[in-house]
Amino acid sequence: MRRRIVMCMLAGVVLLASVLLGSPAASARILPARAHIPAQPRVPAPAEAPADVPAEFGTDWHDPVTAAPPVAVPDARSCRVTLAEVQFRDFTPYRGAYTPPRGCGDRWSKVVLRLDGKVRGRQYDRLGYLHVGGVEILRTSTPEPSPDGIEWSVEKDVTRYSDTFSDPQDVEMLIGNVVDDTYTGVIDVKVTLTFYAGRAAATPDRVLTLTDTDTGQGTTLTTPRNSERILAEVYATGSGGGCEEFWYLTVADPAPYSCKADRGPYREVQIKVDGQLAGIAAPFPNVWTGGWSNPFLWYVIPGPRAFDVRPVEYDLTPFAGLLNDGRPHRVEISVDGVPEGQSGWSAPVNVLVWQDPHRTRVTGGLTTHRVTDLVNSSTYTPGSVEHRVDTRAGHRLTVAGYLDTSHGRVTTTVSRTLANTSAHRWTDGETTDGLDATWTDRESVTVGADGVARTTRTDRTYTMDGATTIGADNRLRTVLTLGDRASVEAGLGGRRLSWSRFDDTYSGDATYTLNVPRDQRHAVGTTSERYRLSGSHGCYDRSLTTVQGVLTEDGSRC
C-alpha cells in the first residue's frame, strides 16, 4: 500500500521512513464477538518492566501489540487448518485451496482466524485481504519493520462465515508489496483457522457475494426465497496512495491545500438496491502505520482497527420481501463525497442470510422509505497566518418492511443518523497542519412480532484530534489522539435486556528529523492505548504505554 506517507499535508516532504455490536458484528482482537463480553476474559500476562529506556529510537523495538482482548474460545475439541503460508514480494496474489477440517464435525461453536506475520528491513505499510470462496474474511494492514525485524499477530472471530467453511473452497490472499534495493522488507505470513466443535445458533445460513453482470448494470444479488433476515457488510477502506487515504483532510476550492475534493472531507458509504438507497454508514477514519507523517507513532501500538479492518454493516431485512422473488437484484456500493472519476476506495461486500426453516418462500414488502437531504457544509476561512476549513455534515435514513414467516408477520424498522463535524487548520506551506474531527453513526433496529417489539440501539463515535508541525530545525512532531467508541442497548417491550460500552483510545507524541539517513533522525516518541469493554456480561480494561519503542506499561484494571 505505497502512498504519500506525509499525507496530503506537508506537500513536497518525503518521509524516509454488535462493540460494533450491531447484530452480529464481526469480531476480532479489536472487538470481541457480538454484544458478549466474557465474564472472565483471558488477559495476557503483564510485560516485564524494561531495564532501560533508550534516549531515542534505535534499530529495533518491541513487536507490535494492541490492548484488545484475545478472542474468547469454548472448552471444546478443536481442529486447525492452514489457509495460507506465503511471502509477499510483489502484487501477485497467493492462490490455494481450503478443505473443511476433520474430527470437529461440520458445524462449529467458534471459528478463529489467526494471522502470524514477520518482516525486517525497510518497508511501507501495506494493505491486504483474504478471500475464501470469494468471501472476504479479513482485511488488514501491516506494521512497518525495524532493520532487525518484527513479528506480529492478528486474531479474528470468523464464526459468522461457517457456511463458507462447510465446503471446499478456493483461497486468495494478497498483501501487495514492493521489494527493491530501497524497500527490502519481504512480508512473511501464515494464516490458520481453528475450529471448535459444537454449533453456533446465530450463524447465518448462507454467506453470499455479489455477482458481476454482463449487461453493464454493475453487480447483482440473488437471495434464497425464504430469507427472513439479511445483513450486508462492506469492507470500505480509502487507500492506495492518493488523497482518499486521508479523505478526512481534503478541502474544496478555493482553500489553498494540497489534497482537494469537490465538496471537502465528508464521506458516506451507501448501499442501494435496484437504485433505491437502502443503507448509509460513516466510514471509520483508518490511520495506517505510516500515517500522519510519522511512523514512530505506530511502530509498537497501531491505530484502532489498523490490523483488523472491520466492515460497516447494513440491515437489509426491510428489503427482504423485494429480494425474495427469486430474481437477481442490482446492488450498488458507493462512497459519497469522492470526486467524480477519482479512485482510492475499495468496498467488497458480503451478504449474510438467515432462512426460515419451515417455509420455502417468505413474502413481504417495503412499507417505509424516508431519507433526508444530505447536509454538507464546508466553509473556508482564510487568514494571514492560519487557514481554516469547518465542516458540518449529516444524513438520515429510515426504512421499514414486513415479512410473513412461518412464525407470523414480522416487521423490521431500521433508522440511521450520521453526523460529522471537523475543524481543519494549517499554515502556508503546510508546515503546521491540524484536525479536530468527530463522526457519529447512530442506528436503531426494531423487530416486531405478535405485538412485541425488540429494539437494539447502537451509537458509534469516532474521533481524531491532532497536529503535525515542522520546526525551523527541520524536526517534525506529531501529536495525535484517536478514539473508537460504541454503546449498545437492547430492550424488549420497554424493558432493558442488555447493554455494553466500548472505548478504544490511542494517544501518541513523536518527533524526528526530516530528510536525513535513518541513523540521524534522533527520533523520540511516547504512545499509549487504553481498551475498555463493560456491560451486562463483564468487564475488560487494559492499558499499554511505550517510550522510544520500549513497552513500559501493560496493565489490566478489571
C-alpha positions as CSV (number, residue, x, y, z in Angstrom):
1,M,0.0,0.0,0.0
2,R,2.5,2.6,-1.1
3,R,1.3,6.1,-0.5
4,R,2.4,9.6,0.3
5,I,3.5,9.0,3.9
6,V,3.3,12.6,4.7
7,M,-0.4,12.5,3.8
8,C,-1.9,15.5,1.9
9,M,-0.3,17.8,4.4
10,L,3.4,18.6,4.3
11,A,3.5,18.7,0.5
12,G,6.9,18.1,-1.0
13,V,8.3,16.4,2.1
14,V,9.4,12.8,1.5
15,L,9.5,10.6,4.6
16,L,12.4,8.3,4.7
17,A,10.9,6.4,7.0
18,S,-22.9,-5.8,17.7
19,V,-18.6,-3.3,20.3
20,L,-19.7,-2.6,16.9
21,L,-22.2,-4.7,18.4
22,G,-24.8,-4.1,15.7
23,S,-26.0,-7.7,15.2
24,P,-23.9,-9.6,14.6
25,A,-20.7,-7.6,14.3
26,A,-17.7,-9.5,13.1
27,S,-15.2,-9.6,15.9
28,A,-11.5,-9.8,16.5
29,R,-8.9,-8.8,18.9
30,I,-10.0,-5.3,18.1
31,L,-13.6,-6.2,19.2
32,P,-15.0,-9.4,20.8
33,A,-17.9,-11.1,19.3
34,R,-21.4,-9.5,19.2
35,A,-22.6,-7.9,22.4
36,H,-21.0,-10.6,24.6
37,I,-18.1,-9.7,26.9
38,P,-16.6,-12.8,28.6
39,A,-17.2,-12.6,32.3
40,Q,-13.5,-13.6,32.9
41,P,-11.7,-12.7,29.6
42,R,-8.3,-14.2,29.1
43,V,-5.8,-11.3,29.8
44,P,-2.2,-11.6,28.5
45,A,0.3,-11.7,31.3
46,P,1.8,-8.2,32.0
47,A,5.0,-7.5,30.2
48,E,8.2,-7.4,32.3
49,A,9.3,-3.9,33.3
50,P,12.0,-2.7,30.9
51,A,15.5,-2.5,32.3
52,D,16.3,0.7,30.5
53,V,14.5,3.1,28.1
54,P,16.8,4.5,25.5
55,A,17.2,8.2,24.9
56,E,15.9,7.8,21.3
57,F,14.7,5.1,18.9
58,G,17.4,2.5,17.9
59,T,17.4,-0.1,15.2
60,D,15.0,-2.4,17.0
61,W,11.8,-2.1,19.1
62,H,9.1,-4.1,20.7
63,D,7.0,-6.2,18.4
64,P,3.6,-4.6,17.5
65,V,0.9,-5.2,20.2
66,T,-2.6,-4.0,20.9
67,A,-4.5,-3.7,24.1
68,A,-7.5,-5.6,22.7
69,P,-8.5,-8.9,24.3
70,P,-7.9,-12.3,22.7
71,V,-10.9,-14.0,21.1
72,A,-12.8,-16.0,23.8
73,V,-13.0,-19.7,22.9
74,P,-15.0,-22.6,24.3
75,D,-13.6,-25.5,26.2
76,A,-14.2,-27.9,23.3
77,R,-12.4,-30.2,20.9
78,S,-10.6,-28.2,18.2
79,C,-9.1,-28.7,14.8
80,R,-6.7,-26.4,12.9
81,V,-6.4,-25.8,9.1
82,T,-3.8,-23.7,7.4
83,L,-5.3,-21.3,4.9
84,A,-2.1,-19.7,3.6
85,E,1.7,-19.7,4.2
86,V,3.3,-17.3,1.8
87,Q,5.9,-14.5,1.4
88,F,4.7,-11.3,-0.4
89,R,7.2,-9.6,-2.5
90,D,5.0,-8.0,-5.2
91,F,1.4,-7.8,-6.3
92,T,0.9,-11.4,-7.2
93,P,-2.0,-13.0,-5.2
94,Y,-1.5,-16.2,-3.3
95,R,-4.0,-18.8,-4.5
96,G,-4.6,-22.1,-2.7
97,A,-7.4,-24.4,-1.7
98,Y,-9.3,-24.9,1.6
99,T,-10.7,-28.3,2.8
100,P,-13.0,-28.4,5.9
101,P,-11.4,-29.9,9.0
102,R,-11.9,-33.5,10.0
103,G,-12.7,-34.5,13.6
104,C,-14.7,-31.4,14.6
105,G,-18.0,-32.0,12.9
106,D,-19.5,-29.9,10.1
107,R,-20.8,-27.0,12.3
108,W,-18.8,-25.2,14.9
109,S,-19.3,-23.2,18.1
110,K,-16.4,-20.9,17.2
111,V,-14.0,-20.4,14.3
112,V,-11.0,-18.3,15.0
113,L,-8.7,-16.9,12.3
114,R,-5.1,-16.2,13.2
115,L,-2.5,-14.4,11.1
116,D,1.1,-14.5,12.1
117,G,3.5,-12.2,10.3
118,K,7.1,-11.1,10.2
119,V,9.2,-8.6,8.2
120,R,12.5,-7.0,8.5
121,G,14.5,-4.2,6.8
122,R,12.7,-1.2,5.3
123,Q,9.1,-1.3,4.0
124,Y,6.0,0.8,3.7
125,D,2.8,-0.2,5.4
126,R,0.8,-2.4,3.1
127,L,-2.9,-3.2,2.8
128,G,-4.1,-6.8,2.3
129,Y,-7.1,-9.1,2.0
130,L,-8.0,-12.8,2.4
131,H,-10.9,-14.4,0.5
132,V,-12.3,-17.9,1.0
133,G,-14.7,-18.9,-1.7
134,G,-14.9,-15.3,-2.8
135,V,-16.0,-14.2,0.7
136,E,-13.7,-11.6,2.3
137,I,-13.0,-12.8,5.8
138,L,-10.1,-10.5,6.6
139,R,-8.9,-7.1,5.6
140,T,-5.7,-6.0,7.2
141,S,-2.7,-3.7,7.0
142,T,0.9,-4.3,8.1
143,P,3.3,-2.7,10.6
144,E,6.4,-1.0,9.3
145,P,9.5,-3.0,10.3
146,S,12.7,-2.4,12.1
147,P,16.1,-3.2,10.5
148,D,16.4,-6.1,12.9
149,G,12.9,-7.4,12.2
150,I,9.5,-7.6,13.9
151,E,6.7,-10.2,14.3
152,W,3.0,-9.6,15.0
153,S,-0.3,-11.5,15.0
154,V,-3.9,-10.8,14.4
155,E,-6.9,-12.8,15.8
156,K,-10.4,-12.6,14.5
157,D,-13.7,-14.4,15.2
158,V,-14.9,-15.6,11.8
159,T,-17.7,-17.9,13.1
160,R,-20.2,-16.0,11.0
161,Y,-18.7,-17.4,7.8
162,S,-19.3,-21.0,8.8
163,D,-21.5,-21.6,5.8
164,T,-18.5,-20.8,3.6
165,F,-16.2,-23.0,5.6
166,S,-18.5,-26.0,5.4
167,D,-17.4,-26.9,1.8
168,P,-14.0,-27.0,-0.1
169,Q,-13.2,-23.5,-1.4
170,D,-10.6,-21.6,-3.3
171,V,-8.4,-19.3,-1.2
172,E,-7.0,-16.0,-2.4
173,M,-4.8,-13.7,-0.4
174,L,-2.8,-10.6,-1.3
175,I,-0.7,-8.1,0.6
176,G,0.6,-6.0,-2.2
177,N,4.3,-5.2,-1.8
178,V,7.3,-3.8,-3.5
179,V,10.8,-5.1,-2.8
180,D,13.8,-3.5,-4.4
181,D,17.2,-2.0,-3.4
182,T,15.5,0.6,-1.1
183,Y,12.4,-1.2,0.2
184,T,13.8,-4.6,1.3
185,G,11.0,-5.9,3.6
186,V,9.5,-9.2,2.5
187,I,6.2,-9.8,4.2
188,D,6.1,-13.4,5.6
189,V,2.7,-14.6,6.8
190,K,0.9,-17.7,7.9
191,V,-2.9,-17.8,8.3
192,T,-4.8,-20.6,10.1
193,L,-8.4,-21.3,11.1
194,T,-9.1,-23.1,14.4
195,F,-12.5,-24.8,14.6
196,Y,-14.2,-25.6,17.9
197,A,-16.7,-28.4,17.9
198,G,-20.4,-27.6,18.6
199,R,-23.0,-25.4,17.0
200,A,-23.3,-21.6,17.0
201,A,-27.1,-21.0,16.9
202,A,-26.9,-17.5,15.5
203,T,-24.6,-18.0,12.5
204,P,-26.1,-17.1,9.1
205,D,-27.5,-20.0,6.9
206,R,-25.9,-18.5,3.8
207,V,-23.0,-16.2,3.1
208,L,-23.3,-14.7,-0.4
209,T,-21.2,-12.4,-2.6
210,L,-22.3,-10.0,-5.3
211,T,-22.2,-11.3,-8.9
212,D,-20.9,-9.2,-11.8
213,T,-23.4,-8.9,-14.7
214,D,-22.7,-8.9,-18.4
215,T,-25.2,-6.1,-19.1
216,G,-23.2,-3.2,-17.7
217,Q,-25.6,-2.9,-14.7
218,G,-22.9,-3.5,-12.1
219,T,-23.4,-6.2,-9.5
220,T,-26.4,-8.3,-8.6
221,L,-27.6,-10.3,-5.6
222,T,-30.0,-13.3,-5.6
223,T,-31.1,-14.4,-2.2
224,P,-32.9,-17.6,-1.1
225,R,-36.7,-17.2,-1.5
226,N,-37.2,-17.9,2.2
227,S,-34.8,-15.3,3.6
228,E,-36.1,-13.8,6.8
229,R,-33.0,-11.7,7.8
230,I,-30.4,-10.1,5.5
231,L,-27.3,-8.2,6.5
232,A,-24.7,-6.7,4.2
233,E,-21.2,-6.0,5.3
234,V,-18.8,-3.7,3.4
235,Y,-15.1,-3.6,4.0
236,A,-14.8,0.0,3.0
237,T,-11.2,1.5,3.0
238,G,-9.8,4.6,1.5
239,S,-6.2,3.7,0.5
240,G,-3.8,3.4,-2.4
241,G,-1.5,6.4,-2.2
242,G,-3.8,9.2,-3.2
243,C,-5.7,11.8,-1.1
244,E,-8.6,9.4,-0.5
245,E,-6.3,7.6,2.0
246,F,-6.5,10.8,4.0
247,W,-10.1,11.8,3.0
248,Y,-10.7,13.5,6.3
249,L,-8.2,16.2,5.5
250,T,-9.3,17.0,2.0
251,V,-10.6,20.5,1.2
252,A,-12.6,22.2,-1.6
253,D,-11.7,25.2,-3.6
254,P,-10.7,28.0,-3.0
255,A,-8.8,26.7,0.0
256,P,-5.0,26.5,-0.8
257,Y,-4.3,22.9,0.3
258,S,-2.5,20.0,-1.4
259,C,-5.4,17.5,-1.1
260,K,-8.5,18.5,-2.9
261,A,-12.1,17.2,-3.1
262,D,-15.1,18.8,-4.7
263,R,-17.1,19.0,-1.5
264,G,-14.5,18.7,1.2
265,P,-13.9,15.9,3.7
266,Y,-17.3,14.3,4.3
267,R,-17.6,10.7,3.2
268,E,-20.5,8.4,3.5
269,V,-20.7,4.7,2.4
270,Q,-24.0,4.0,0.7
271,I,-25.7,0.8,-0.4
272,K,-28.6,0.8,-3.0
273,V,-30.9,-1.9,-4.0
274,D,-32.4,-1.5,-7.5
275,G,-31.4,2.1,-7.4
276,Q,-33.1,2.9,-4.1
277,L,-31.0,4.0,-1.1
278,A,-31.1,1.0,1.3
279,G,-28.4,1.9,3.9
280,I,-26.0,4.7,4.9
281,A,-22.9,4.5,7.2
282,A,-20.0,6.5,8.4
283,P,-16.6,5.1,7.3
284,F,-14.1,4.6,10.0
285,P,-11.2,7.1,9.7
286,N,-8.4,4.5,9.4
287,V,-4.8,5.6,10.1
288,W,-2.3,3.1,8.8
289,T,1.1,2.6,10.4
290,G,2.9,5.3,8.4
291,G,0.1,7.8,8.8
292,W,0.1,11.4,9.9
293,S,3.7,11.7,8.6
294,N,5.2,9.8,11.4
295,P,5.7,6.0,11.6
296,F,7.3,6.4,15.0
297,L,3.8,6.8,16.3
298,W,2.9,3.3,15.2
299,Y,5.9,1.0,15.5
300,V,4.6,-0.8,18.5
301,I,1.0,0.2,19.0
302,P,-1.1,0.6,15.8
303,G,-4.1,2.8,15.5
304,P,-7.5,1.4,16.2
305,R,-8.6,-1.3,13.6
306,A,-5.3,-0.9,11.6
307,F,-4.6,-4.7,11.7
308,D,-8.2,-5.8,11.5
309,V,-10.4,-3.6,9.4
310,R,-14.0,-4.1,10.5
311,P,-16.7,-3.8,7.9
312,V,-19.6,-1.4,8.0
313,E,-22.9,-3.2,8.3
314,Y,-26.4,-2.7,6.9
315,D,-29.6,-4.4,8.0
316,L,-31.4,-5.0,4.7
317,T,-34.2,-7.0,6.2
318,P,-36.8,-4.4,5.3
319,F,-36.0,-5.2,1.6
320,A,-36.3,-8.9,2.1
321,G,-39.8,-9.0,0.7
322,L,-38.5,-7.5,-2.5
323,L,-35.3,-9.6,-2.7
324,N,-37.1,-12.9,-2.1
325,D,-38.7,-13.0,-5.5
326,G,-36.0,-15.4,-6.8
327,R,-34.7,-12.9,-9.4
328,P,-31.3,-11.1,-9.3
329,H,-31.4,-7.6,-8.0
330,R,-28.9,-4.8,-8.7
331,V,-26.8,-3.8,-5.6
332,E,-24.5,-0.8,-5.7
333,I,-21.9,0.4,-3.2
334,S,-20.7,4.0,-3.5
335,V,-18.8,6.4,-1.3
336,D,-20.4,9.8,-1.4
337,G,-18.0,12.7,-1.4
338,V,-15.3,11.2,-3.6
339,P,-14.6,13.4,-6.6
340,E,-16.0,12.0,-9.8
341,G,-13.6,9.8,-11.6
342,Q,-11.2,9.6,-8.6
343,S,-10.1,6.2,-7.3
344,G,-8.9,5.2,-3.9
345,W,-11.7,3.3,-2.3
346,S,-12.2,-0.4,-2.0
347,A,-15.5,-1.8,-0.9
348,P,-16.0,-5.6,-1.2
349,V,-19.4,-6.9,0.0
350,N,-20.6,-10.0,1.8
351,V,-24.3,-10.7,2.3
352,L,-25.4,-12.8,5.3
353,V,-28.7,-14.5,5.2
354,W,-30.8,-16.3,7.8
355,Q,-33.6,-18.5,6.3
356,D,-37.0,-19.6,7.6
357,P,-36.5,-23.4,8.1
358,H,-40.2,-24.1,7.9
359,R,-41.1,-22.3,4.6
360,T,-39.6,-22.4,1.1
361,R,-41.0,-19.0,0.3
362,V,-41.3,-15.9,2.5
363,T,-43.2,-12.9,1.2
364,G,-43.4,-9.4,2.3
365,G,-42.9,-5.8,1.3
366,L,-41.3,-2.4,2.0
367,T,-43.6,-0.1,3.8
368,T,-41.5,2.9,4.7
369,H,-38.6,4.7,3.0
370,R,-37.8,8.2,4.3
371,V,-34.5,9.9,3.6
372,T,-33.5,13.5,4.4
373,D,-31.4,15.7,2.2
374,L,-27.7,15.2,2.7
375,V,-26.4,18.2,4.5
376,N,-22.7,19.0,3.7
377,S,-21.3,22.4,4.5
378,S,-17.6,23.0,4.3
379,T,-16.6,26.6,5.0
380,Y,-13.2,28.1,4.2
381,T,-11.9,30.9,6.4
382,P,-8.6,32.5,5.0
383,G,-6.1,34.0,7.3
384,S,-2.8,35.8,7.1
385,V,-1.1,33.1,9.3
386,E,-3.6,30.2,9.5
387,H,-6.1,28.8,7.1
388,R,-9.2,27.0,8.4
389,V,-12.0,24.8,7.0
390,D,-15.0,24.0,9.2
391,T,-17.2,21.1,8.1
392,R,-20.7,20.2,9.2
393,A,-22.5,17.3,7.5
394,G,-25.2,14.8,8.2
395,H,-27.8,12.4,6.8
396,R,-30.7,10.3,8.0
397,L,-32.5,7.3,6.5
398,T,-35.4,5.2,7.8
399,V,-36.7,2.1,6.1
400,A,-39.3,-0.4,7.3
401,G,-40.7,-3.6,5.9
402,Y,-42.6,-6.8,6.8
403,L,-42.3,-10.5,6.2
404,D,-45.0,-13.2,6.5
405,T,-42.9,-16.0,8.1
406,S,-43.8,-19.4,9.5
407,H,-44.0,-17.8,12.9
408,G,-46.2,-14.9,11.9
409,R,-45.8,-11.4,10.5
410,V,-42.5,-9.8,11.5
411,T,-41.8,-6.1,10.9
412,T,-38.4,-4.6,10.8
413,T,-37.6,-0.8,11.1
414,V,-34.1,0.5,10.6
415,S,-33.2,4.1,11.3
416,R,-29.7,5.5,10.9
417,T,-28.5,9.0,11.5
418,L,-25.0,10.2,10.5
419,A,-23.2,13.4,11.5
420,N,-19.7,14.8,11.1
421,T,-18.0,18.0,12.4
422,S,-14.4,18.9,11.8
423,A,-12.1,21.9,12.1
424,H,-9.0,21.7,9.9
425,R,-6.3,24.3,10.4
426,W,-3.0,24.8,8.5
427,T,-0.3,27.4,7.7
428,D,1.2,28.3,4.4
429,G,3.4,25.6,3.2
430,E,1.5,23.2,5.5
431,T,4.4,23.2,8.0
432,T,1.6,23.1,10.6
433,D,-1.4,21.0,9.9
434,G,-4.1,20.0,12.4
435,L,-7.5,18.4,12.5
436,D,-10.2,18.1,15.2
437,A,-13.0,15.8,13.9
438,T,-15.9,13.7,15.2
439,W,-18.1,11.3,13.4
440,T,-21.3,9.8,14.8
441,D,-23.3,6.9,13.4
442,R,-26.5,6.2,15.4
443,E,-28.6,3.2,14.4
444,S,-31.8,1.8,15.7
445,V,-33.3,-1.6,14.6
446,T,-36.7,-2.5,15.9
447,V,-38.1,-6.0,15.2
448,G,-41.8,-6.6,16.0
449,A,-43.9,-9.8,16.1
450,D,-47.1,-10.7,17.9
451,G,-47.4,-7.2,19.3
452,V,-44.0,-7.2,21.0
453,A,-41.1,-5.1,19.7
454,R,-37.4,-5.6,20.4
455,T,-35.2,-2.6,19.8
456,T,-31.4,-2.5,19.6
457,R,-29.7,0.9,19.6
458,T,-26.1,1.3,18.6
459,D,-24.3,4.6,18.9
460,R,-20.8,4.7,17.3
461,T,-18.4,7.6,17.7
462,Y,-15.1,8.1,16.0
463,T,-12.7,11.0,16.9
464,M,-9.4,12.4,15.6
465,D,-7.6,15.3,17.3
466,G,-4.0,16.1,16.3
467,A,-1.5,18.2,14.5
468,T,1.8,17.8,12.7
469,T,4.4,20.6,12.7
470,I,7.8,21.1,11.2
471,G,10.1,23.4,13.1
472,A,12.9,25.6,11.9
473,D,15.4,22.8,12.8
474,N,13.6,20.5,10.4
475,R,12.2,18.5,13.3
476,L,8.8,17.0,12.5
477,R,6.5,16.5,15.5
478,T,3.1,14.8,15.5
479,V,0.7,14.8,18.5
480,L,-2.4,12.8,17.9
481,T,-5.3,11.2,19.8
482,L,-7.7,8.7,18.1
483,G,-11.0,7.3,19.5
484,D,-13.2,4.4,18.6
485,R,-16.2,4.1,20.8
486,A,-19.6,2.4,20.8
487,S,-22.5,1.9,23.1
488,V,-25.3,-0.7,22.6
489,E,-28.6,-1.2,24.4
490,A,-31.2,-3.9,23.6
491,G,-34.7,-3.8,25.0
492,L,-37.9,-5.7,24.7
493,G,-41.3,-4.0,25.4
494,G,-39.7,-1.1,27.2
495,R,-37.5,-3.4,29.4
496,R,-33.7,-3.3,29.0
497,L,-32.3,-6.7,28.2
498,S,-28.6,-6.0,27.8
499,W,-26.1,-3.1,27.4
500,S,-22.5,-2.6,26.6
501,R,-19.9,0.2,26.3
502,F,-16.7,0.1,24.2
503,D,-13.8,2.6,24.2
504,D,-10.5,2.1,22.3
505,T,-8.4,5.3,22.7
506,Y,-4.9,5.8,21.2
507,S,-2.6,8.7,22.0
508,G,0.8,9.5,20.6
509,D,3.5,12.1,20.5
510,A,6.6,11.5,18.3
511,T,9.4,13.7,16.8
512,Y,12.2,13.1,14.4
513,T,14.5,15.0,11.9
514,L,13.4,15.1,8.3
515,N,15.5,14.4,5.2
516,V,18.4,12.7,6.9
517,P,19.5,9.0,6.9
518,R,17.7,6.7,9.4
519,D,20.5,6.7,11.9
520,Q,20.5,10.5,12.1
521,R,16.8,11.1,12.7
522,H,17.2,11.1,16.5
523,A,13.5,10.0,16.9
524,V,11.7,10.0,20.2
525,G,8.1,9.1,20.9
526,T,5.6,8.1,23.6
527,T,2.4,6.2,22.6
528,S,-0.4,4.6,24.6
529,E,-3.6,2.7,24.2
530,R,-6.4,2.0,26.6
531,Y,-9.0,-0.5,25.6
532,R,-12.2,-0.8,27.7
533,L,-15.3,-3.0,27.5
534,S,-18.0,-3.1,30.0
535,G,-21.6,-4.1,30.2
536,S,-24.1,-6.8,31.1
537,H,-21.6,-9.6,30.6
538,G,-18.5,-8.4,32.3
539,C,-15.5,-6.0,32.1
540,Y,-12.2,-5.7,30.3
541,D,-9.8,-2.8,30.7
542,R,-6.2,-2.9,29.5
543,S,-3.6,-0.2,29.0
544,L,-0.3,-0.1,27.1
545,T,2.4,2.5,27.0
546,T,5.6,2.7,25.0
547,V,8.6,5.0,25.1
548,Q,11.1,5.0,22.3
549,G,9.7,1.7,21.2
550,V,10.1,0.0,24.6
551,L,6.9,-1.3,26.2
552,T,6.9,0.4,29.6
553,E,3.3,-0.4,30.8
554,D,1.0,-3.3,30.2
555,G,-1.7,-3.3,32.9
556,S,-5.2,-4.5,33.5
557,R,-7.8,-2.9,35.7
558,C,-10.6,-5.5,35.6
